[in-house]
Amino acid sequence: MQRTDVRNIAIIAHVDHGKTTLVDQLLKQNGIFRTNEVVAERVMDSNDIERERGITILAKNTAIHYKGTKINIIDTPGHADFGGEVERILSMVDGVLLLVDAIEGCMPQTRYVLKKALGLGKKALVVINKVDKGEFDEHELREQIMELFVELGANDDQFDFQVIYASAKQGWASTTLTEHGTNMAPLLDAILHEIPAPDGDMEGGLQLLICNIDYDPYVGRIGVGKVNRGHIDVGQQVVVCHRDGTKSTSKVARLFQFEGLKRVDCPEGDMGDIVAVNGLADMNIGDTVTATDCVEPLPFVHIDEPTISMMFMVNNSPFAGKEGKYVTSRHIRARLFKEVETNVSMRVEETDSPDCFKVYGRGELHLSILIENMRREGYEFQVSRPKVIFREINGVKCEPMEMLVVEVPDAYVGSVMSKLGQRKAELVNMAPDNQGGTRLEFKIPSRCLIGYRSELLTDTKGFGVMSSVVEGYEPYKGDVPERNRGSLVVFEDGVTTAYGLFNAQERCTLFVGVGVPVYAGMVVGENSREDDISVNVCKTKHLTNCRASGSDEALKLTPPTTLSLEQCLEFITDDEYVEVTPQSIRLRKAILDHSERMRIWARENKK
């Protein structure tokens, strides 16, 4: 039986193609906000890091009403690193809005999210966004989208998709490119017409799959999911079927539905409704809530395995415990295992050392967001260099491969191709990007991309843009050259001085300025040569009675290069760590003592 008064859709797209901006416009034009209300841009990006970076990290629910139909909308992340969010959210919806940038066309993440949606049998409505941005070849873009559908194995119903043209920024949509729309009504009409209504057994026993976990400081844990079958009431006794096969009996304390940006109390939920449930004990993502007389758990959607790992360790530097609130292994362990409860594409393993934990994720960005969140919450720790996860398939060592798209001005194409060639990249496609540049598509091992982003920005003077998505595993491609520049390592504890930095800056790029506390073994710059070099950046000028012309002139220091967290993770080698505190991000050697490092180096080179 179909419910014609409900539609459940997810908005999927490559990063920065306008998903969140589109939701903003749908909410504004639906009267969710008062006419005199000041509304921030990207209102759905409620997380501080999301607003700062301009990306969506967590999937979020909202709902609007149009022509007597409730439309539940889920805004999903565009980065493949957060693909776990997209994969589990798709099980809650009956169709998707696929946004494609009119200028950029189909990008790696476009392919990735569409593949997941089509694989689950979801109907897609294609929205070509940013048509106001500039001229583009409509025919070529539609051909590109159709080829993508064919390549990903779309069935006849999925291939028969409607195209809507829109400018989310200006707030209009249209069924044709020649006619400029005035509002989002054409898109909403297309949703009602093209997206299937929920279909299921209204009278059967309750089935509700928990796809997301939210938290409210007043009511506690809240599970979000779609009622696949039957009916749910406040106060109802239910059975929670956990992913590990165990079952527990609970009572529904409160029930919510989404209206605009709010969760509102409701007494019940029917088949097809997306609801939020409170009061269920030990509720986690992937659990199925069922009726007591019909205990039939639903299969949880397959989540792609992590492709990268990193060690999280208790900070043992000389500055340990000075800036952080949570510094012990107990604190770090509890926080990491709490993350796994809601972040289904992440894994945590304990190691032989109680002070060290191995964390698996989808990519550098996936793990760096976790690090940044922990840092802001007051945690202090240190992390190792990211490493890819190898697999043995049919007795052959295999590694994750990524589809990489690089957009660069024509002048830098040669430099980019040369650098990526050294990193085992294979050129797949090369074409103009309609913006005076060239789009290069490569297939490249994931490990060879670590550290390349900053190199690309340097080679292209900041104009290069890259994005990638994991395509699968292939046989190991062989060794690649490591970072060809060494580190500038502090020789003794102290505070940096202008005199010490001035003597060091001739041979390196500095990461610190004057008056910064440092310790022996801390990395404060990049050497211009391959080897590490120990320097005394705390050195002061000795005072004498002798004076000479020009000897007391002011020292001119080059401004230091401030590295972001991602840049630090890209920079470090296997024998270095990133020290993370609420106030600072430092680079350091794994072994701080200079003599010990030299002994190990001599022993390894003797072999």
C-alpha positions in Angstrom: 0.0 0.0 0.0 1.3 3.4 -1.0 1.2 6.6 1.1 0.7 9.4 -1.4 0.9 12.1 1.3 4.6 11.5 2.0 7.9 11.7 0.0 11.3 10.8 1.4 14.3 12.1 -0.6 18.0 12.5 -0.1 20.1 15.2 -1.9 23.3 13.7 -3.2 26.1 15.4 -5.1 29.8 16.1 -5.4 31.2 18.4 -2.7 30.4 22.1 -3.3 27.7 21.5 -6.0 25.1 23.3 -3.9 23.2 20.7 -1.9 22.9 22.7 1.3 22.2 26.0 -0.5 19.3 24.2 -2.3 17.8 23.0 1.0 18.1 26.6 2.3 16.0 27.9 -0.6 13.4 25.2 -0.2 13.0 26.0 3.5 12.8 29.8 2.9 10.2 29.5 0.1 8.2 27.1 2.2 7.7 29.7 4.9 9.9 27.9 7.5 11.4 31.3 8.5 9.7 34.5 9.4 9.9 37.3 6.8 11.9 39.4 9.2 14.1 36.6 10.5 17.8 36.8 9.9 18.9 33.4 8.5 22.5 32.4 8.1 23.7 30.9 4.8 23.9 27.1 4.7 21.5 26.9 7.8 21.7 23.0 7.6 25.4 23.1 8.4 25.0 23.5 12.1 28.4 22.1 13.1 31.2 24.7 13.6 33.7 22.8 11.4 31.1 22.5 8.7 30.6 26.3 8.6 34.3 27.0 8.7 35.2 24.6 5.9 32.1 25.1 3.9 31.4 21.4 3.6 28.7 19.1 5.0 30.1 16.3 7.3 26.9 14.9 8.9 23.7 14.0 7.2 20.7 16.1 8.5 17.0 15.8 8.4 14.4 18.4 7.6 10.9 18.5 6.2 8.5 20.8 4.3 4.9 20.6 3.2 3.8 21.2 -0.4 0.4 20.6 -2.0 -0.8 18.5 0.9 2.3 16.3 0.8 5.0 16.1 3.5 8.5 16.0 1.9 11.2 14.7 4.2 14.6 15.9 2.9 18.0 14.6 4.0 21.1 16.7 3.2 24.1 14.4 2.8 27.9 15.0 2.7 29.6 15.3 -0.7 33.1 14.1 0.3 33.7 10.4 -0.2 35.5 10.4 3.1 32.0 10.7 4.7 30.5 8.1 2.4 29.3 6.1 5.4 26.8 8.8 6.1 25.5 8.7 2.6 25.3 4.8 2.5 23.2 4.4 5.6 21.0 7.4 4.9 19.9 6.0 1.5 18.1 3.2 3.3 15.6 5.8 4.7 14.6 7.3 1.4 12.6 6.3 -1.7 14.4 8.5 -4.2 17.3 11.0 -4.6 17.9 14.4 -6.0 21.2 14.2 -7.9 22.8 17.7 -8.1 25.3 18.3 -10.9 27.2 21.5 -11.3 26.5 23.0 -14.8 30.1 24.0 -15.3 32.0 21.2 -13.5 29.8 18.4 -14.7 30.0 14.9 -13.2 32.9 14.7 -10.7 34.3 11.7 -8.8 31.9 12.0 -5.8 29.0 12.4 -8.2 29.8 9.0 -9.6 30.3 7.5 -6.1 27.0 8.7 -4.5 25.0 7.8 -7.6 26.5 4.3 -7.7 25.3 3.8 -4.1 21.8 5.1 -4.9 21.3 3.1 -8.1 22.6 0.0 -6.4 19.9 0.3 -3.7 17.2 0.7 -6.4 16.5 4.4 -5.8 14.9 6.6 -8.4 16.9 9.7 -9.2 15.7 13.2 -10.2 18.6 15.1 -11.9 19.0 18.8 -11.0 21.5 20.7 -13.1 22.5 23.5 -10.6 24.4 26.8 -11.0 23.1 27.4 -14.6 23.5 31.1 -13.8 27.2 30.7 -13.3 28.2 30.9 -17.0 27.7 29.3 -20.4 27.9 25.5 -20.7 27.1 22.9 -23.3 23.7 21.5 -22.3 23.8 18.6 -24.8 27.3 17.5 -23.8 26.4 17.6 -20.0 23.2 15.6 -20.5 25.2 13.1 -22.6 27.7 12.9 -19.8 25.0 12.2 -17.2 23.3 9.6 -19.4 26.6 7.8 -19.9 27.2 7.8 -16.2 23.8 6.2 -15.6 24.5 3.5 -18.2 28.0 2.8 -16.9 26.6 2.4 -13.3 24.0 -0.2 -14.5 20.8 1.9 -14.1 17.6 -0.1 -14.9 15.0 1.2 -17.4 13.0 3.0 -14.7 16.1 4.7 -13.2 17.4 5.6 -16.7 14.2 7.4 -17.5 15.0 10.4 -15.3 13.7 14.0 -15.5 16.1 16.9 -15.6 15.4 20.2 -13.7 17.5 23.3 -14.3 18.1 25.5 -11.2 20.1 28.2 -9.5 20.0 27.4 -5.8 21.8 30.6 -5.1 19.1 32.8 -6.8 16.3 30.5 -5.6 14.6 29.3 -8.8 14.1 26.2 -10.9 12.8 25.5 -14.3 11.9 22.5 -16.5 13.7 24.1 -19.5 17.0 25.9 -19.8 15.5 28.6 -22.0 12.9 29.8 -19.4 14.1 31.5 -16.3 12.1 30.2 -13.3 10.8 32.5 -10.5 10.8 30.0 -7.6 11.4 26.4 -6.6 7.9 25.2 -7.5 9.0 23.3 -10.7 11.4 21.3 -8.6 8.8 20.5 -5.9 6.3 19.5 -8.6 8.9 17.2 -10.1 9.6 15.6 -6.7 5.9 14.8 -6.3 5.7 13.4 -9.8 9.0 11.5 -10.1 10.0 10.3 -6.6 8.0 7.2 -5.6 5.7 7.3 -2.5 6.6 5.0 0.4 5.2 1.5 -0.3 4.7 -1.1 2.4 2.4 -3.0 4.8 0.5 -0.5 6.9 -1.1 -3.2 9.1 1.9 -5.5 9.7 4.2 -5.7 12.7 6.4 -2.7 13.3 9.8 -2.6 11.5 12.0 0.5 12.0 15.7 0.6 11.1 17.8 3.0 13.1 20.0 4.8 10.5 21.2 7.7 12.6 21.9 8.6 16.2 21.3 12.1 17.6 21.7 13.3 21.2 19.7 15.8 23.2 21.1 17.0 26.6 17.5 16.9 28.0 16.2 13.5 26.7 19.4 11.6 25.9 20.0 9.4 22.8 17.6 9.6 20.0 17.4 7.1 17.1 16.4 8.3 13.7 14.9 5.9 11.1 12.1 5.2 8.7 9.0 3.1 9.6 9.3 0.4 7.0 6.2 -1.5 8.1 3.4 -1.1 10.5 2.8 1.6 13.1 4.7 3.0 16.2 3.1 4.8 19.2 4.5 6.6 22.3 4.5 4.1 25.2 4.6 1.1 22.9 6.6 -2.0 24.1 9.1 -2.9 21.4 11.9 -5.3 20.8 15.3 -3.8 19.7 17.2 -6.3 17.5 20.9 -5.4 17.7 23.5 -5.9 14.9 25.3 -8.5 17.0 22.2 -10.7 17.1 21.1 -9.9 20.6 17.7 -8.6 21.5 16.3 -6.3 24.2 12.8 -5.1 25.2 12.2 -1.4 25.7 9.4 1.1 25.8 9.1 4.1 23.5 9.3 7.1 25.8 9.0 9.9 23.2 8.4 10.1 19.5 9.4 13.0 17.2 9.0 14.0 13.6 10.8 16.6 11.6 9.1 19.9 10.7 11.5 22.5 9.1 14.6 22.6 11.2 12.9 21.3 14.4 12.0 18.0 16.0 8.4 18.1 17.2 6.7 15.7 19.5 4.2 13.4 17.9 2.0 10.6 19.3 2.5 8.1 16.5 4.2 7.3 13.3 3.0 5.2 10.3 4.7 3.3 7.5 6.7 5.7 5.4 7.3 8.3 8.2 10.8 9.3 9.2 10.7 9.5 13.0 13.1 10.0 15.9 12.7 7.6 18.8 13.7 8.2 22.4 13.8 5.8 25.4 15.2 2.6 23.8 18.1 1.1 25.8 21.4 0.4 24.1 20.2 1.7 20.8 22.8 2.0 18.0 23.0 2.5 14.3 21.9 -0.6 12.4 19.5 -1.8 15.1 15.9 -2.7 14.1 13.0 -1.8 16.3 10.2 -4.3 16.0 6.8 -5.2 17.5 6.9 -7.7 20.3 4.7 -10.2 18.5 6.6 -9.9 15.1 10.4 -9.9 15.7 11.9 -9.6 12.2 15.1 -7.6 12.0 15.9 -5.7 8.8 19.3 -6.2 7.0 21.6 -3.2 7.5 23.0 -1.6 4.4 26.6 -2.6 3.6 29.1 0.0 4.5 32.4 0.2 2.5 35.5 -0.8 4.6 38.0 1.8 5.7 41.1 2.4 3.5 43.4 4.2 5.8 44.7 3.9 9.4 46.4 6.1 12.0 47.8 5.6 15.5 46.3 7.7 18.3 48.6 7.9 21.3 48.8 9.5 24.7 51.0 12.7 24.4 54.4 12.0 26.0 56.2 15.2 24.9 57.8 17.6 27.4 54.7 19.8 27.1 52.3 17.0 27.9 49.4 17.9 30.1 49.9 21.6 30.0 47.1 22.6 27.5 44.6 19.7 27.4 41.7 18.8 29.7 41.5 15.1 28.8 45.0 13.6 28.5 45.0 10.0 29.8 44.6 6.8 27.8 41.3 6.2 29.6 39.9 9.5 28.3 41.1 8.9 24.7 39.9 5.3 24.6 36.4 6.3 25.8 36.1 9.1 23.2 37.3 6.9 20.3 34.9 4.1 21.1 32.1 6.6 21.5 32.8 7.9 18.0 32.5 4.4 16.5 28.9 4.2 17.9 27.7 6.9 15.4 30.4 6.9 12.8 29.7 3.5 11.1 32.6 3.7 8.6 35.2 4.1 11.3 36.9 1.3 13.3 39.0 1.4 16.5 41.4 -1.3 17.7 43.4 -1.6 20.9 47.1 -2.4 20.6 49.7 -4.1 22.7 50.3 -0.7 24.4 47.5 0.7 26.6 48.5 4.2 25.5 48.1 3.6 21.8 45.0 2.9 19.6 44.7 2.1 15.9 41.9 4.0 14.2 40.7 3.2 10.7 38.8 5.6 8.4 37.8 6.4 4.8 40.6 9.0 4.2 42.8 11.7 5.6 39.8 14.2 5.8 37.7 11.6 7.6 40.3 11.1 10.4 41.4 14.8 10.5 37.8 15.9 11.3 37.8 13.4 14.2 41.1 14.9 15.4 39.8 18.4 15.1 36.6 17.6 17.0 38.5 15.9 19.8 40.9 18.9 20.0 38.0 21.3 20.4 36.5 19.2 23.1 39.7 19.5 25.2 41.5 16.3 24.3 45.3 16.2 24.1 47.1 13.4 22.2 49.5 12.7 19.4 48.9 10.9 16.1 51.1 9.1 13.6 51.4 9.4 9.8 48.3 8.0 7.9 48.9 4.6 6.2 46.8 2.8 3.6 45.3 -0.6 4.4 46.6 -3.4 2.2 44.6 -6.5 1.4 45.5 -9.9 0.1 43.2 -11.0 -2.7 43.7 -14.4 -4.2 47.2 -14.5 -2.7 48.2 -11.2 -4.3 49.0 -8.1 -2.3 46.5 -5.3 -3.2 46.1 -1.7 -2.4 43.3 0.8 -2.6 43.1 2.8 -5.9 41.5 6.2 -6.3 40.0 8.1 -9.3 41.6 11.5 -9.1 40.4 14.6 -10.9 42.7 17.6 -11.1 41.7 20.9 -12.6 44.6 23.3 -13.4 45.3 26.2 -15.6 46.9 25.1 -18.9 50.3 26.5 -18.0 50.7 24.0 -15.1 49.5 20.8 -16.9 53.1 19.5 -17.6 54.2 20.0 -14.0 51.2 18.2 -12.6 51.5 15.3 -15.0 55.2 14.9 -14.2 54.7 14.9 -10.5 51.8 12.4 -10.6 53.7 10.2 -13.0 56.3 9.8 -10.3 53.5 8.8 -7.9 52.4 5.9 -10.1 49.4 7.7 -11.5 47.9 6.6 -14.8 46.3 9.3 -17.0 42.7 8.2 -17.9 41.3 11.3 -19.5 42.3 14.8 -20.4 39.9 17.5 -21.6 39.4 21.3 -21.4 37.2 22.4 -18.4 35.3 25.3 -20.1 37.0 27.7 -17.7 40.3 28.3 -19.4 41.9 25.3 -17.8 42.3 21.5 -18.2 40.7 18.7 -16.4 43.0 15.7 -15.8 41.6 12.3 -14.7 44.0 9.8 -13.2 43.9 6.4 -11.5 46.4 6.4 -8.6 47.2 4.4 -5.5 45.7 6.0 -2.3 49.1 6.0 -0.6 50.6 8.0 -3.4 48.1 10.8 -2.8 49.3 11.3 0.8 51.1 14.6 0.9 50.3 15.6 -2.7 47.7 18.3 -2.0 50.1 20.8 -0.7 52.6 19.9 -3.5 49.8 20.6 -6.0 49.1 24.0 -4.6 52.8 24.9 -4.7 53.2 23.7 -8.3 50.1 25.6 -9.5 50.6 28.7 -7.4 47.4 27.9 -5.5 45.2 27.5 -8.7 45.1 23.7 -8.7 41.9 21.9 -7.5 41.8 18.1 -6.8 39.2 15.6 -5.7 39.3 11.8 -5.5 37.2 8.8 -4.6 38.2 5.2 -3.9 37.5 2.9 -6.8 38.5 -0.4 -5.4 41.6 -2.6 -4.9 44.3 -3.5 -7.4 47.7 -5.3 -7.2 50.5 -3.4 -5.4 52.0 -0.8 -7.8 55.5 -0.8 -6.3 57.5 1.6 -4.2 57.3 5.4 -4.6 59.8 8.1 -3.6 59.2 9.4 -0.1 59.3 13.1 0.9 62.5 14.5 -0.7 63.1 17.1 2.0 64.2 16.6 5.6 63.0 18.3 8.8 64.5 21.1 10.9 64.7 19.6 14.4 65.2 21.6 17.6 68.4 20.7 19.4 67.5 21.9 22.9 64.6 23.1 25.0 63.9 26.8 25.2 62.1 29.7 23.5 62.7 30.7 19.9 64.7 33.9 19.3 65.1 36.2 16.3 68.8 35.5 16.2 68.4 31.7 16.3 65.7 31.7 13.6 67.6 34.1 11.4 70.5 31.7 11.3 68.2 28.8 10.5 65.9 30.4 7.8 68.7 30.4 5.1 68.6 26.6 4.9 64.9 25.9 5.4 61.2 26.9 5.5 60.3 27.8 9.1 57.0 26.8 10.8 57.4 28.9 13.9 58.0 32.5 14.8 59.8 34.4 17.6 58.9 33.7 21.2 57.5 30.2 20.7 58.3 27.6 23.4 60.0 24.5 21.9 61.6 21.3 23.1 64.4 19.1 21.9 63.2 16.8 19.1 60.4 19.2 18.0 60.2 19.9 14.2 60.1 23.6 13.4 60.7 23.7 9.7 61.4 21.9 6.4 65.0 21.5 5.3 66.0 22.4 1.8 67.9 19.1 1.5 66.9 15.5 2.0 68.4 14.9 5.5 67.1 16.1 8.8 69.2 18.9 10.4 69.4 19.8 14.1 69.4 23.5 14.9 69.4 25.8 17.9 66.6 28.2 17.3 66.8 29.4 20.9 70.3 30.8 20.4 70.9 34.3 21.7 73.5 36.8 20.6 76.4 37.2 23.0 77.0 40.8 24.2 80.5 42.2 23.9 82.1 45.6 24.2 83.1 45.6 20.5 80.9 47.4 18.0 81.2 47.4 14.3 79.3 49.2 11.6 76.2 47.3 10.6 76.5 44.6 13.3 73.5 45.8 15.2 71.1 46.2 12.3 67.6 44.7 12.8 67.3 41.0 11.8 64.9 40.5 8.9 62.9 37.3 9.4 60.8 35.6 6.7 57.2 35.1 8.0 56.8 31.5 9.1 54.6 29.1 7.2 51.6 28.1 9.4 50.5 24.5 8.6 46.9 23.4 9.0 46.1 20.0 10.7 45.8 18.3 7.2 49.0 19.8 6.1 50.8 18.5 9.2 49.4 15.0 8.6 50.7 15.2 5.0 54.1 16.5 6.0 55.2 14.0 8.6 57.2 10.9 7.8 57.1 7.5 9.5 59.4 8.6 12.3 57.4 11.7 13.2 54.2 12.5 15.1 51.7 15.4 15.2 51.1 16.6 18.7 47.5 17.9 19.1 46.2 20.0 22.0 43.3 22.4 22.3 45.7 25.3 21.8 48.5 24.0 19.6 49.4 21.7 16.8 53.1 20.7 16.9 55.3 18.5 14.8 57.9 16.3 16.6 60.2 13.3 16.1 58.9 10.0 17.5 62.3 9.7 19.3 63.1 13.1 20.8 66.7 12.4 21.9 69.2 13.4 19.2 71.8 10.8 20.2 69.3 8.0 20.2 68.0 9.0 16.7 71.6 9.0 15.4 72.3 5.5 16.8 69.2 4.1 15.1 70.0 5.9 11.8 73.6 4.5 11.9 72.3 1.0 12.7 69.7 1.1 9.8 72.2 2.4 7.3 74.8 -0.3 8.2 72.3 -2.9 7.1 
